[in-house]
Amino acid sequence: MNVKKCYEIMNGDYEDVKSRFLTDARIRRFALLFLRDGSMEDLRAAMLEKNCEKGFQAAHTLKGVCLNLGFTGLYAPVMRITEMLREGDFDSAAAEMPGVETAYESTVRGLRELEQL
């Protein structure tokens, strides 16, 4: 699989990230760093604690990483949950978590395939 195919699997914006990173090798290198990012684990922990402030911080960080890497499939649900947590609306944010989890798993699946190259 190539980088462009990985972005298709993740529902990412390959063209946008290519315009900034310029080469597939650079995209691959930075995209794979996402697998070591702890923002999603932090978000999960905050949601279990029902802690809007910690959840907001984790979601906001995750949102920024997704935006920088062109992970638009994950960015959209994380953006929604970020705003809900910013406003202290824990129940709505909790209702969005399954969508975030699904998008996250899709992103990780694509990256794991890319990692095998």
Secondary structure, 3 states (H helix, E strand, C coil): CCHHHHHHHCCCCHHHHHHHHCCHHHHHHHHHHHHHCCHHHHHHHHHHHCCHHHHHHHHHHHHHHHHHHCCHHHHHHHHHHHHHHHCCCHHHHHHHHHHHHHHHHHHHHHHHHHHCC
